[in-house]
Amino acid sequence: MGLTILLSLMLMAGLFLMLYSVVALIQQKRFFSSAPKVVLENIKPKEERFHGAHALGYVLAAAAVLCMASSLIIGAVDGIRNGFSYFQFLVRFLVMFLLLKVFDILFFDWLLLCHSHFYQRYYPELEGVLGPELFGFNKKSHLLQIVYSIAWASIIACVCSVFVK
């Protein structure tokens, strides 16, 4: 279970790195599709914060994807080596995905979006627009992502259990 928690933390770190690279460095509106409508209506196109910021942002986003993919691969390989059953794989990946979803809801939505000035630091035009009233703006999306997490954990567990000797 310790490795599963560590791999969940890797997923969380990758997701945060992805958010940071998009919000602070890449700063292109097309990456804000999951943001509240009020954010999309108010943000303005940005120039590079410094020379090479966009390139650095894309490199960090790629590193974030690699970090997240690595956590899934490590979880799968460890389970195969330890002879996990389908159910053990399912529990591992469900825990990882659901902890990531809790992190998304509590850290990204509740803390960063509603109770800090993280976004306003990079988009001053959002001052006074973001606040606690936005918490839960994407309930349907979160519920759908939880269903997808269960489906993906099941699929990954099924694939991994085929490779167990």
C-alpha positions as CSV (number, residue, x, y, z in Angstrom):
1,M,0.0,0.0,0.0
2,G,2.9,2.3,0.6
3,L,4.0,2.1,-3.0
4,T,0.5,2.9,-4.1
5,I,0.4,6.0,-2.0
6,L,3.8,7.1,-3.4
7,L,2.6,6.5,-6.9
8,S,-0.5,8.5,-6.1
9,L,1.8,11.4,-5.0
10,M,3.6,11.1,-8.3
11,L,0.3,11.5,-10.1
12,M,-0.5,14.5,-8.0
13,A,2.9,16.1,-8.6
14,G,2.5,15.5,-12.4
15,L,-0.9,17.1,-12.4
16,F,0.3,20.1,-10.5
17,L,3.3,20.5,-12.8
18,M,0.9,20.3,-15.7
19,L,-1.3,23.0,-14.2
20,Y,1.6,25.2,-13.4
21,S,3.2,24.9,-16.9
22,V,-0.1,25.8,-18.6
23,V,-1.2,28.6,-16.2
24,A,2.2,30.3,-15.6
25,L,4.2,29.6,-18.7
26,I,2.2,28.5,-21.8
27,Q,-0.7,30.8,-21.0
28,Q,-2.9,29.9,-24.0
29,K,-6.7,30.0,-23.6
30,R,-7.2,26.7,-25.4
31,F,-5.8,24.9,-22.4
32,F,-8.5,26.3,-20.1
33,S,-11.4,24.3,-21.4
34,S,-12.2,23.0,-17.9
35,A,-12.1,26.4,-16.2
36,P,-15.3,28.2,-15.1
37,K,-17.0,30.2,-17.8
38,V,-16.3,33.4,-15.9
39,V,-12.6,32.7,-16.2
40,L,-12.8,32.0,-19.9
41,E,-14.8,35.3,-20.4
42,N,-12.3,37.4,-18.5
43,I,-8.8,36.1,-19.4
44,K,-7.0,38.0,-22.0
45,P,-4.3,36.7,-24.4
46,K,-0.8,36.9,-22.9
47,E,2.6,37.5,-24.3
48,E,5.5,35.3,-23.1
49,R,6.4,36.2,-19.5
50,F,10.0,35.9,-20.5
51,H,11.9,34.7,-23.6
52,G,11.4,30.9,-23.8
53,A,8.6,30.7,-21.3
54,H,6.3,28.9,-23.7
55,A,9.0,26.4,-24.7
56,L,9.8,25.8,-21.0
57,G,6.1,25.4,-20.3
58,Y,5.8,22.7,-23.0
59,V,8.9,20.9,-21.7
60,L,7.5,20.9,-18.2
61,A,4.1,19.7,-19.5
62,A,5.8,16.8,-21.2
63,A,7.7,16.0,-18.0
64,A,4.4,16.1,-16.2
65,V,2.9,13.6,-18.6
66,L,6.0,11.4,-18.3
67,C,5.8,11.5,-14.5
68,M,2.1,10.5,-14.5
69,A,2.6,7.8,-17.1
70,S,5.7,6.5,-15.1
71,S,3.6,6.1,-12.0
72,L,1.1,3.9,-13.8
73,I,3.8,1.9,-15.4
74,I,5.7,1.4,-12.1
75,G,2.4,0.4,-10.4
76,A,1.7,-2.2,-13.2
77,V,5.2,-3.6,-13.3
78,D,5.4,-3.9,-9.5
79,G,2.1,-5.7,-9.4
80,I,3.1,-8.1,-12.2
81,R,6.4,-8.9,-10.3
82,N,4.5,-9.5,-7.1
83,G,1.9,-11.7,-8.7
84,F,-1.1,-9.4,-8.0
85,S,-4.6,-10.7,-8.7
86,Y,-7.0,-8.7,-10.8
87,F,-8.6,-7.4,-7.6
88,Q,-5.3,-6.2,-6.2
89,F,-4.5,-4.3,-9.4
90,L,-8.0,-2.9,-9.4
91,V,-7.6,-1.6,-5.8
92,R,-4.2,-0.2,-6.5
93,F,-5.3,1.8,-9.6
94,L,-8.6,2.8,-8.0
95,V,-6.8,4.2,-5.0
96,M,-4.4,6.1,-7.3
97,F,-7.1,7.6,-9.5
98,L,-9.5,8.4,-6.6
99,L,-6.7,10.1,-4.6
100,L,-5.8,12.1,-7.6
101,K,-9.5,13.2,-8.0
102,V,-9.6,14.2,-4.3
103,F,-6.4,16.2,-4.8
104,D,-8.0,17.8,-7.9
105,I,-11.1,18.8,-6.0
106,L,-9.5,19.9,-2.7
107,F,-6.2,21.4,-3.9
108,F,-7.0,22.8,-7.4
109,D,-10.7,23.7,-7.0
110,W,-11.1,24.6,-3.4
111,L,-7.6,26.0,-2.6
112,L,-6.2,27.4,-5.8
113,L,-9.3,28.4,-7.5
114,C,-11.5,29.6,-4.6
115,H,-9.3,30.5,-1.7
116,S,-5.9,31.7,-2.9
117,H,-4.7,34.2,-5.5
118,F,-2.8,31.7,-7.6
119,Y,-4.6,32.4,-10.9
120,Q,-4.8,36.1,-10.2
121,R,-1.0,36.2,-10.0
122,Y,-0.8,35.2,-13.6
123,Y,-4.1,36.7,-14.7
124,P,-4.6,40.0,-12.8
125,E,-7.9,40.5,-14.7
126,L,-9.4,37.7,-12.6
127,E,-9.1,39.7,-9.4
128,G,-12.6,39.9,-7.9
129,V,-13.9,37.2,-10.3
130,L,-12.7,34.1,-8.5
131,G,-14.0,33.2,-5.1
132,P,-15.5,30.6,-2.8
133,E,-18.8,30.7,-4.7
134,L,-17.2,29.0,-7.6
135,F,-16.5,25.8,-5.6
136,G,-18.4,23.0,-7.2
137,F,-18.9,24.6,-10.5
138,N,-17.9,21.4,-12.2
139,K,-19.7,18.7,-10.1
140,K,-20.9,16.8,-13.1
141,S,-17.5,16.7,-14.6
142,H,-16.0,15.4,-11.4
143,L,-18.6,12.7,-11.1
144,L,-18.1,11.7,-14.7
145,Q,-14.3,11.6,-14.1
146,I,-14.9,9.3,-11.1
147,V,-16.9,6.9,-13.3
148,Y,-14.1,7.0,-15.9
149,S,-11.5,6.3,-13.2
150,I,-13.4,3.2,-12.2
151,A,-13.6,2.1,-15.9
152,W,-9.9,2.8,-16.5
153,A,-8.8,1.1,-13.3
154,S,-10.8,-2.0,-14.4
155,I,-9.3,-2.0,-17.8
156,I,-5.7,-1.5,-16.6
157,A,-6.2,-4.2,-13.9
158,C,-7.5,-6.6,-16.6
159,V,-4.6,-6.0,-18.9
160,C,-2.0,-6.2,-16.1
161,S,-3.5,-9.4,-14.7
162,V,-3.0,-11.1,-18.0
163,F,0.8,-10.7,-17.6
164,V,1.0,-12.2,-14.1
165,K,2.5,-15.7,-14.2
